[in-house]
Amino acid sequence: VRQNAPDQMDQTETLRKWTPTATIKAYDDILNTYIPLDGVKVRITTFAFVKKTAITNIYGQVSFDKRNRDVSYSIEWERDNWDIRDGGTQAYYNGPDNTKSAWNLNISSNTQKSLHISAIHRALLKYYHGNIDGLIRPSKALKVSCQTGADTDGSALGGTQSAIVRTWSWIFSAIKIYEKDSKGICSVSSIFNTTIHELAHASHACRMSKDEYDNTSKFIRDSWASCVDWYLTLQEYERLGASGYEL
């Protein structure tokens, strides 16, 4: 019986291996195009409990070690500083299963909830890790819930529970972002802007006692958060090349 030489066997084994890769982008209504999503946690699964994770770069790209087996792709919308929830449960985006191909994902309005979650992710990444010109970042990890529908009176786009920010932020969602307002489905830029607004509230609440925060007038608290969301949203879209953009 003829047998392959060791170097031939090694070459055959190498040819069987492949490199799982993914490119993650999401649609933006201001830019009217798909933009790369930096800082996204992408997972590959080979068996039920065998998972590997990696974080996308500024081009929305990620790659894993070579392997022989098929993989299943997914996104877990969390990082060390935050956890995005779909209502009350962990938010995921499930990609192709049992494949040996790259995953190229463009998140569009066809998956409205996932598109809004991607905008929340962008805001969180900026506030915790991006350029915010010396503003103070939240000192705690936070859970942010993307809520189906509108708030009870239909006017609020988001809300922050300062008590949860200071106490049970590792269990409960301190921030809620609503998909709709009285005019209908919110735009991607509006979700981004609202998340920045609520993170400004959360950062404010992190640095003050309950009495100090509660005794600060609502006018002052909201004026500050509105100033931050205006400035950081403008800064972000200028960075992305939206010349002449005004919020």
ABEGO torsion letter per residue (X at the ends): XBBBBAAAAAAAAAAABBBBBBBBBBBBAAAGBBBBBBGBBBBBBABAABBBBBBBBAAGBBBBBBBABBBBBBBBBBBAABBBBBEABBBBBBBBBGBABBBBBBBBAABAAAAAAAAAAAAAAAAAABBAGGBBBBABBBBBBBBBEBBAAGABABBBBAAAAAAAAAABBABBBBABBAAEBBBAAAAAAAAAAAAAAAAAAAABBAAAAAABBAAAAAAAAAAAAAAAAAAAAAAAGBBGBBX
